[in-house]
Amino acid sequence: MINFKLKPLILPIAILVVLLTTILTTGVDKVLDKTAKRHKNKLAGSISPYLLQHSGNPVNWFPWGDEAFEKARTENKPIFLSIGYAACHWCHVMERESFENEKIADYLNEHFISIKVDREEHPDVDEIYMSAVQMMTGSGGWPLSVFLTPDLKPFYGGTYFPPEDRFGRPGFFHVLEQIVTVYNENPQHITNTVEKIMEGLNSMNSRNELPGDYHREIPLNTATAISRGYDPHYGGFGSAPKFPPTGQMDILMKSHFATGKKEYLKIVENTLTKMGQGGIYDQLGGGFHRYSTDETWLVPHFEKMLYDNALLTQNYLDLYLITGNDYYKEVARGTLDWMLNEMQDSDGGFHSSLDADSEGEEGIFYVWTKDEISSILGQEDCDIFCKRYGISEQGNFENGKNIPHINIGIDVLSKQTGIEEKVLESNLFDMKQRLFDSRKNRIRPATDDKVLTDWNGLAIASLSRGYRVLRDEKYLNAAKNAADFFMSNMWDGKTLIHSFRSGKIGTVGIFDDYAFLIEGLVELYQTGFHPRRLEQASMLADRMIELFWDDEHGGFFEVPAGRKDLLQRRKNAHDSSIPAGNAIAAKALLSLSQLTGQDEYLTYADRTVRAFATEMASYPAAYVRLSTLVSVLTNPLRQIAIVGVGERGSGSELVEVVNSIYLPGTTIAFSANPGGDGVDLLEGRYPVDEKPAAYVCTDFTCRTPVTDPEELRKILFEKVDREKTP
């Protein structure tokens, strides 16, 4: 969500004085126990778990929509917009402290129209108002608290507000009082502030109207810019807090591939190793937590997000292919298994997140005392486990609790215990399973079981790639089931739906939903090779272009034309916690063009990159995902077409060779049937001497087909070596 070009907008001093520095402390009533009340507001009919969490608040919440907007206009009241998500720890805190407080609720109900938004249901709304708050304050986050005029224009905002003045933050009740005073007694201040903020927002939105040319130096410039912030001791970038740098890992691996520079690969290896060994990775149950609160990756913020784990899986799979180190493969497997075991919906899709809290305390589900471990494992096994995973009497977390993390290597532990390494690994696996089974008896963090199309597109892509590398059918089956669910239930041939929960569909899809699902379907085709996936991807791509394409400047808008509930129709390509939709769309369209022979898809991909070329050149670190695509477009496009002889499994050995090598920017098509199942890339390709054959092509100019898997492997490695030369 950070804007890398626009400097923070400093509000007029007079307004800051009114809204912040003159706030006096008077105390707030104690938080009331929500279980003792039986309030019901207009959120009760929502499918969003986050909104439902607030449906019993004494605040008269409205969902985002015309009813709330009309009421604000009719009564001329400011809007209080609160944006968060179900797994957000400080969202829960603010609810308990303020939104369950009768005094605060009564004041909100009298003076404001209060709207609650799940940022995962309305990322389009969240992005606009997050940008506004970042301009006002220089930072942002959730819960996002924004005050709007009845015509939806922001004039003041922040993130978490405590009920009383503390932590250097103004108390929420007094903020409300001062807002009401200024709104009613000095509306010109509001008008002036709105004008400044809208000027800044419009400036941000117009920056995308500078299309230019891209060049092959952009990815290397991006890799260089990223590398400057590298932490050589603990991996990652910068200091605490540290977030999973999935896009940075991707471009560094691709830059290593293109140039052969070992320093890029070293950054990736160190970062992904330290993350996988740290507390940010759940050593018992698999999957990564949202971010690390410290620079060593030890103490995480304990929520788990679907998108983080989908993206990190791809990082670890790629690094395994590059290095052959089984450790990275096992972290990827553990993460994919977590997705299947804990996040899969009965309808086939995947849930959004796991909460950080349980029993009213963050992380309690995941942490251990040494005595707890001893009671489960016995003293002898406990001593071994604690050495391996850094468990101590004093603890490394709160209240003598421990976050398991890899503290010493198996080789060192083997020498200390006198146990052979393979036996030790087997024993530790058994210990982890016993602790994991015991952990199941604890009160679990809540699951946000909303199914989101965009995030599931990422999951489908990761599961597909997981099958290609790990060869476990359960990953391919899960990807197929998820894709079938979305194409059967969330797409009617004209409209894609964004969210789903418990048999009910939610909001209409926006650009990211189309882009990410297309990418997932393209990856699924290159895994299972069913031509139906290309047909589905092409239908969605055509509709995406129709709804979101900017024909004047290139690139895709985030919403269709005509949305009256948004201040702006935005078009972005910079990455946030998830990849930029324009980057994913361009990548998917490029692959589609190679597979289907539809040159117009390549044109749209090229124009999308050009639309943001000027920005990429100026702010390379903000456009990591799009920069990786430049490295593909500025090199010869590669295709591999494999044809069998009509027998089950025919040609699979050739496919497995391709799947065992890191080949970024390569498109693969396969059919066991001569004739190619109607896939354009396979047309004119036939077996050789009644043997399955592989055609390795560059810009559709193909080498002599090969039938021997080892010969194919040799050709592909020769190609890799050639392209590593700058």
Beta strands, then each sheet from edge to edge (+ up, - down):
strand 1: 79-84
strand 2: 113-118
strand 3: 144-148
strand 4: 154-158
strand 5: 291-292
strand 6: 300-301
strand 7: 304-305
strand 8: 351-354
strand 9: 357-358
strand 10: 361-362
strand 11: 447-452
strand 12: 499-501
strand 13: 504-505
strand 14: 638-643
strand 15: 666-671
strand 16: 693-698
strand 17: 701-702
sheet 1: 2+ 1+ 3- 4+
sheet 2: 5+ 6-
sheet 3: 7+ 8- 11+ 12- 13+
sheet 4: 9+ 10-
sheet 5: 15+ 14+ 16- 17+
end
